[in-house]
Amino acid sequence: REGGGEAFDFVAPEEDDADPRDTISLVVVGHVDAGKSTLNGHLLHLLGSVDQRTMHKLEKESKQTGKGSFAFAWVLDGHSEERERGVTI
C-alpha cells in the first residue's frame, strides 16, 4: 500500500464505551447449504443476542413451513424470499 500503512489498521476502542464485553470479528466461509447462517444464528442465541421469545417464534414459524431445522438460520434470514427459498441472499 502507498503511504507505508499496514494492510489492517488497528482501531482503539472508545474509552467511554458502555458495553464492557470484548468485540471480535469473524469470517465464516462455506459452501452453499453448509450451515453458515445456522451457525451464526445459534451463536447469537447462545451469547444472549436473541431472546428466548424470539427463538420460540422462529422455531414455531419454521416448523409450520416444514423447515424446522432452519430456526437458527432465520435469526439472520429476515426476508420472506430468503425463508421461502431456504437460502441467504
C-alpha angles and dihedrals in degrees: 000000000000117000094037095265123150121256089247120036120211114235114201115225119251112267095222097045108147094210110079094193121107117248124224131184118222132194115202116194128181147128123279110288092015092126102255095143091041091053093049094044091051091048091051090050093049091050091053098250091120116051124223092249092058092046091051090052092049092047091051094047094046092050091049090056093046093252100104094153091059097072095104092044089054089063084076101024101074101156119092091228091057091050094047094049095038090228130110111237 
